[in-house]
Amino acid sequence: MVFCDRQTEEDLDLSFCFQWFQPLTPYGRQRKKELSPFLPGQEDAWQQCLQEQETMIRLMKDHSGFTESLSRRLGNIPDISPVLRKLAESETPQLTEWFDLKTFLWALKEIHLLLQKTALSSLIFPDGQTASKCEHAIRLLNPSPELTPTFWFDDAYDERLKMSRKKWRQLRAGQQRENEQTAQRIEQKTGRLRNRFGEWVVPKKPDQFLAWETMPELEHVRETVHEVVYRCKPVGNGEIDRLEEEIARLEQEVSERLVQKFAPLVPELESWLQKITHLDLQCARVRAAEHWQGVRPRWSPDHFRMEGAFHPAVEKQLAEEGCSMTRLDCTIRQGVTVIIGPNMGGKTVALRTLGLVAVLSQWGFFVPASSCEMPLFSWVAGIMGDKQGIRQGLSRFGAEMARLRDWISRKETGLLLLDEIGSGTNPVEGSALSEAVTAYLAKQPYWTVHVTHYREVLAVKKIRLYQVSGISGRLKVPAEKQTVREIRQTLREMMDYRLVSVTKAASVPHEALWIVEQLGLPSQIVRLARQKVAGRGMDNG
């Protein structure tokens, strides 16, 4: 079952926060794509995940350079999936794959040493034997006494390999000396020196290159329109060829013996791989949460309480405009919580912030708030203007109703975020529908937050109510003398975005006409609108 669909993720702008969630290992990057949220029944695992991050954050503060050291070692982890697969099937890995395996073990050893004296050691490597087992595996790939992070088929693996290589080097040195002597004779005979590649470049003139063509010690390499390139023919040596075949055979034997030794270790290697992947994801979560100064969410079975919560994307946008974001304090309980307030009062931002905090929390992240307590939801859904449904040919109203039908048909308890439900149709039916939906959800086990302008919703029983504090004051400079940006900035300064818990509201705030008046809409329009509102018995904004 879907925890949070793509439309909700887009509405919450989840990608803004996830852009900083960047694991460093190939396994962490793959696991990120498959990551699943913590769901009801997994509270202990969820809090364990958060506890580990809390320990990491403390280590980062207490130990200078810890983050950089750990990140560097995680970044050195190669993909050893191919070699593990071959070992499990008793196939022989290539030299480069053995090298990758040793690189992994070397990085694992360094990570274990880094964590050894910290509280993370027992969390990530609880068995206490990782160091000795890792050392044993490294020794299998490092038969010489001196440990190095590189790998090759060392002479120490096989005395026959050592002797064959020694003889090959001797013969190869003699062959190179003979080749050099031949090259020097040619240089003395022709007066032409070799280039840095050991080749002679001869102009393509009959009186020059024809003599080169008849030299039996040379071979033709290539030619262009203007020149011909030659080099010495390799001096043949059947013994060298035989030794090279012998060395390849012995290296294959060494590789096969290593397979026999490592095949039983595959389960242990896979276990280490899982631990490294887990550590990588945890470090990535911590690094991401640093961007929004995240706090650890705590479990609560009966309320979703946030203090000082904010949406990082909105805060960034406001900061670029020279403004600050009002932090969100609110408590949500099972049933329906309604948020009312004036236009441009931040109600939708509050709704998005609630959803973002819930989703980030259940993905195992610290959240953008000063404190947070919440249950685990089976799903989180936002109905905030369905763009996907519109693209599929439905009206906004039809798309929203289809999404509402789908989510409230689920039996599991979830967090449902409604933004002006029913506003996509005519006001009479829209207000009736909004009231009916709220009344229905008030009797359901969902946790619903409904942002609305419909005053009829306030008549629903057993709802909890929050109201945006609202606007105070008047524009000091006439709207016609300000730019749109200046007016928007002024309105923000006049708006108190705090959510205030109220037990009862006489009506939904109506300040739209005041706002458009401040924005400079022609006074005739505003005056006529006020008359219409008064004639319908509504509060005059």
N, C-alpha and C positions, 0 to 999 in steps of 0.2 A: 504493500500500500504506500502511496505517495505521502511523504511527510510535509513537504512544502513544494508546490508546483512552480514551474518556471515563471508563470505570470505573477505569483506572489513574490518570488525572488526579485523580479524586475521592479515591482511596486515598492518593495522595501529597499531597493538599491543595494542588494546584498553584495553584488560584484565589486562595489567600491571598497568594501572591507576585505573581500577575498583576494583582491589584487596583491595584498601584502602577505598572504598565506603562501609561502614559497618554500617547500621542502628542498633539501640540498642533495639528497641521494636519489638515484634512479628509482629505488623502491618507494621512497616517500612520495615522489612525484606521481608514480602509478597509483599508490594507495590513496592519494588525495582524490583521484577521479572516482574511487570506489567507496569513499568515506560515507558512513551512515551515522545518523544522529542517535543520541541516547534517548530511549523511549521509556514510558512508564514500566516499572519493574527493574530498571537498570540504574536506579538511584545510587547504589553503592559504587558501581563502576564509574558513573559520571563524577561523583565526588572524588574518587581515587584519581581520576584523570586530572581534575582541577587541583588536587593536593600536590601532585607531582609538579605541575606548573608553578605552584606557589613556592615549592622548594627550589625550583630552578631560579625563580626571580630573586629569592633570598641569596642564593649562591652568586648570582650576577652582581648583587650589591656588595657582598662581602669579599669577593675574590676578583680583583682587577684582572682583566684579560681572559676570564673564564669563557665568556661567550665567544670571543674571537677564536680561542684555542679549540673549543668544541666544534664550532662551525667549520673551521679549517679541516679538521679531521673527518667530519661528516662529508664535506665536499670531496674528500679523497676516496670515498667508497665507490668502487666500480660495480658494474653489473656482473654478478657471478652466476646468474641464472643458467646460461649455456653450460658452464662447467658442472654445476650441480646436476643438471639434467643428464649429462653424459655419465657422471659418476654413478647416479642412480641406476642407469641402464648398462653399467659396466663398459661404457665406451671410453676410448682414449682421448683426452683433451689435447688441443694444440698447445704449443709452447706459450703463446700469448694468453691462453686461458689459464694455464698454471700460474702465469705471472699475475693475472687478475685475482686469482684466489689468494695468492700470497699478499698482494696489496690489500685485499679485504681483511685478512687476518692481522696484518701489521697495523692497519687503522683501528681494528677492534681492540688490539692490545693497548694502543695509545689512548683510546677512549676509556677503556677500563681503568688504566692508570690515572687518568685525569679525574675520574669519578670516584676512585677508590677511597679517598678520605672524606667523601661527602655523603650526605643522606641519600643522594640519588643512587649510589652504588647498590644498596639493598633493594631499591625499587626496580631498577632496570636489570640488574644481574643478581637475583635473589639466591641462587644456589651456592654462591661462595666459591665455586670451583672453576669459574670462567677463565681466570688468569692462567691456571695450570694447564687446562685443556687447550687453550689457545696457544700457549707456549709449545705444547707437544705437537700441535698441528703445524706451527711455523717450523719446528725442528725437522719435520718430515720433508719440508721444502727447502731446508737450509742445512745440508749435511756437514758443512764446514763449521768449525768452532765459532768463528766470528759471524754474528747475525747481521744480515743486511736486508733492506726492504725489497731488493730486486730478486729475480729468479732466472736461472738457466740450468741446464743439465750439468751440474757441477761434476768435476773430475772425481770428487769424493764419493759419488754414488757407485762407481764401478772402476776397479783398477784397470780392467781391459780398456775402458773408455779413456782413462788417463793416458795409458801407454800409446794407444792409437792416435790420439790427438798430438802427443809429443812427437811421434814419428812423422805425422802429417805436417806439423809445423816445420820440422827440419827439412823435409823434402820440398815444401812450399818455399822456404827461404832460399834453397839452392836453385829452384826454378826461377825465382824472381831475380837472383843474381845473374843467372844466364841470360834472362830477358834484358836486363839492364846492360850487360856487356854487348849484346847484339845491337841495342839502340845506340850505344855510344859509338860503335863502329860505323853505323849508318850516318850519324851526325858528322863524324870525321870525314867520311867519304863524300858526303853531299854538301857539307858546310851549312846545313839547315837544322835549326834546333826544334825540339818538340814544344808544343803548347802545354798549358797546365793540365791538360787531359792526357798527356802522353802521346799526342798525335802530331803528324806532320801535315801542314796545309800547303799544298803545292799549286802554284798558278797553272791554269789549264792552257799551257803553251806546248806545242809539239817538241820543242827543243829542251823542255824541262820535265814534263810529267811522263814522257815515254820511257825515260831511263828508270823512273820509279816503278813503272809497271812491270819491268823485267826483274826486279829484285825479289828473289824467292822468300826472303825473310819477312816480307811485308804482305799485308792484306788490305784490300780496298774497302774503305768504310762507307763513304758517301761522296757525292759530288754535287756541285752547282754549275751554273753556266760558266762561272769564272774560275773555279778551283776544284781540286780533288783532295780528299783527306785519306791518309794512310796511317796504319799503326803496325806494330810488330805482331806477327803471328804468335799465339800462345805456344810455348814449348810443351809438347805433349809428354805426359808421364802416366803410364798405366798404373803405377803403384799409388800415385796420388788419388786417381779415380777410385781404385779399390779401397783405399783407406777412407775416403769420403762415404762410400757405401757402408763400410764397416761401422763408422761413427754413427751414421743415421740409424743403422740397425740396433746398435747398443743404446742410443738415446730412446728409441722406441721401447726397448726392454725396460729401461728405467721408468718411462712413462707408464707402462703397464703395471710395474710393481707399485708405483704410486697410486694407481687406480685401486689396487687391492687393499692398500692401507687406508685410503680415504673413503672408499665406498661405505664402510660401517659408520663413518663420521657424518654422513649426509644429514641424518635427522638433527644432530647437534648443530651443524652449520646452518640448517634451515631455521632452527630455534634462535640462533644468534642473529640471523638475518631479520627475523620478526622483531627482536628486541631493538636492533639498530633502527628499523623502520619506525617503530613506536617512539623511540627517542627522537628521531628526526622530525616526526609529526609534532611532538610536544614542543620541541625547540621552535618549530615554525609557527605554532600557535602563539608562543610567548613573544616571538619577534613581531608577529602581526598585531597583537594586543598592545604592544608598546606604542603603536601609532595612535591609539585612542585612550591610553592610560587606563587600561581595563582593570576591572575589579572582579574578584571571584564571586560567582553567583552561588548562593546557598539554597539548599532544598527546603521547601515549605509545602506541606500537603494541602493547605487550605487558602493560600493567598499568593498573588503575584504582586510583590511590592518593589517599587523602584524609587530610589532617591538620587537626585543629581544625574538623571539619565539624559543622553543626547544622541543625536544621529551624526556620526562623523562626516558624512557627505554634506549635510546641511551646514554643520559648523564650519567646514572648510569654505563653502560658498559664501557664507556670511562674513567670515574673516577676510576674504578677498575683497569684500565690499566695505570693509571697515566696521563691521558690526559683530556683536557677540550673540550667542544663542542662549536663550533662557533654558535652564535645566529643568527636567521634568520630574516631579514628585507625584506619585499616585499609587493606589492600591486597587488591584482588580481581584474580584472573587468569582466563583462559579455563578453563572446566571448572566445577567446583562448589566453592563456599565455604559451609561450614555454620557457623551461629551457634547456640550452645547457651547456656543460662543459666537462672537461676531465674525464677519468675513475677515480674512487675512489675520485671524486670531491664532493660527498655529495648530488648529485641531487636527488637520491631516498629518502634519509633521509629528504630532504626539502619537497618532495612530501608527505611523511608520516606525517611530522610535520603539514603541511597545513591541511591534512585530520583530524588528531587527534584534532587539535584546533577547527575545525568546529564542529566535532561530540560532543566533550566535552561541547562546548558552548551551543549547542542546547539541550543537556541533562540537562542544567541548572547549569553547573559548571563554576567556575573561571578557566581560561586557563593558560597554561605554557608560558607566554610571559610577556614583560614589558608593552605592550599596544596592544589592539585589537579592531578593528571596523569591523563589518560584517553584511550582511543581514541574514535572515533565509532562508535556502534552503529546498526544498521539499524532497530532498534526497541527500545522499553523497555516491559515488561509486568509488571504486578503481579497476583498471585493471592493476595488477602488477605481472602477472604470476599466472594463475588460477590453484591452486593445486587441488581444488575440481573437476574441469573439467577433469584434468589428471587422477584422481582416478576413474572417470567414463568412462575412455577409450578414451578420446579425447587427441589429441596432445596439447602441450602448445599453439600453434598457433590457433588451432581449438577452444580450450576452451576460449581463449581471444576474438576471434571474436564472439563467441556465447554470451559472457557476454556484449560485446560492443553493439551488436544488441539489446539485451534486454533493456539495460539502455537508449540508445538513442531513443528507441521507446516510451518512456514515454513522456507525454505531459507537465508534470510539470517541472519547472525550478530547476535544481539540480547542484551540484558540482561534476564534473567528473575528476578523477585523472588518467592519462595515463602514464605508465612507459614503454618507448621503444615500442610503438605499432608497429606491423609489423616485429619486430626483430626475431620472431620465424620461419620465412620462408626464402627463398633465398633473397639475398640483393637487387636484381633488383626489384623484385615484392614487397619486403618489404618496400623499400624506396618509391616506387610509391604509395603503399597503405597508408603509413604513411602521405605522402603529401596530398593524397585525403581525408583521414579522417580529417586532420587538416583543409583543405579548407572547407569541409562540416560543421564542427563544428563551424568554424568562422562565419558562417551565421545563426547559431542556437541560441536560447536564453539561452543555458547552460553556466555555468561558468566552462571552461575546462582548466586544467593545464597539459601540455604535456612535459614530459622529453624525449629527443631524441638525437641520434647521427647522424641522417640522415640530411645532408645539404640541401636536396631537400625541406625540410619543411620550410626553411628560405625564400623560394620564395613565400610562401603564403601571400596574402595581408591581412591587417587589423589584424595582430597578434601583441601581445606585447611580448617583448623578455627580458629574464634575462640570464646572463651568469655567471658561477662560475669564480671567479677571476683567479684561476689556480695555477700552480706550478712555483716556482722560485728557482734557485740555483741548485746545484749538490750534490750528496752524498760525504761526506768528507771521509768516510771509504768505501773501495771497498765492493760490495755486498757479494762477496765470503767469506769475513771475518766477516760477520754479520749473526745473526740468522734471521729467517723470522720475528719474533716479533720485533727485533731491526730495521729491514728494514721498516716494517710497521710504527713503531713509527717515524722513520726519515722522511718517506714520508708524514706523517701527519703534521709534523713540517714544511715541505717545501710547503704544499698545503695551499693556501688561499681559504677557503670555502665560503667566502662572495658572496652573489648574487648581481650582479651589473646590473642595468637596462641599456639596450643598445637600441638604435633606429634601428641599423642595424648591422648585423654581416656578414663579408665577407664569413666565412665558420664556420663549427662546429669544435671546437678544436679537434686535433688528437694528443694525447700524450700517447696513449697506448703503442707504440713501445718504447718510452723513459722509461716508467714505467717498462715494462718487462725487458728492458736492465738493469735498476737499480736493479731489482730483481734477476739478475744473469742468465737469460736465455742465452744459448750459443750464442756467438757473430755471428756465421755463420747464425743462424736462423734470428736474428735481422737484419743483413746486407741484407739478401735476401728479407726479408719483406719490408725493405725500398726501395729496388730496384723496387719491385712490385708496391708499392704505387706511386713512382715517375713515373713509366711507365704508370700509369693510370691517371696521371695529378692531384693527390690529394696532399694536404699539407703534407710534410714529418715531422712526429712528432719526 
